[in-house]
Amino acid sequence: MTRSATRIVNMLRLLPRALVILMVLAAPVLAVPQLRGDQGSVIEAPAARKSGVGFVLLVSLQRS
């Protein structure tokens, strides 16, 4: 075989491995837009009311 034929055979031998590695690396990147598809169904918890008990405890502990 000539040098060019040997190079082509080596490239064709490495091509499936390169494609598998490329697919493994690209799969998470391609999956992100599908996961963010539905933004309207997010349920958030109501905001907690501040009662000021922590400040009262801090002042009372400093006086002791």
N, C-alpha and C positions, 0 to 999 in steps of 0.2 A: 504494500500500500504506500501511497505517496504521503507526504507530510500533511497536505491539505485534507486528504481523506481521513487520516488519523485524527486530526483536529475536529473534523465534523463528527466523527464517531464518538469522540470524547464529549463533545458538546451535547449530542443527542442522549448520551448516557447520563449526563448531569441535569438535563432539562426536567425530568420528572421530580427530582429532589428539590430543585429550585422552585418549581410550581407549588409543591406541597408546602414548603417553607413560606412562600409568598401568601398562600391562602391562609395559613395559620396566623400570620402577622396581620393580615387585612381583615380577618373575620370580626374582631372586636370593633374596629373602626367602622365597618359597614353595618354593624348591629346597633350602634348608638342612635341613629336617626329613627329606627323602628321602635326603640324603647321610649323615646320622648314624644311619641305620636299623640297621646291624649293628655293635654295639660288641664282640661276643664274639670276633672274629677278629683282634685286634691282637696281633702278635708283637713282643715286646720283646727287646732284646739283654741278655745276662747282665751283671751289674755287674762292672766291672773291679776286680781285686784291687789293693790298695795295697801296693806293695813298699817304699816309703820311700827309694828311690834319689834322689829330688829333694832330700830333706833332707841326705843324705850328700854330695851334690855341692855344695850350698850351703855346708856347713861346711868342706869341703875347699878350696873356692875362696876363702873368707874368710881361711884360714890362709896362703895363698900370698903 
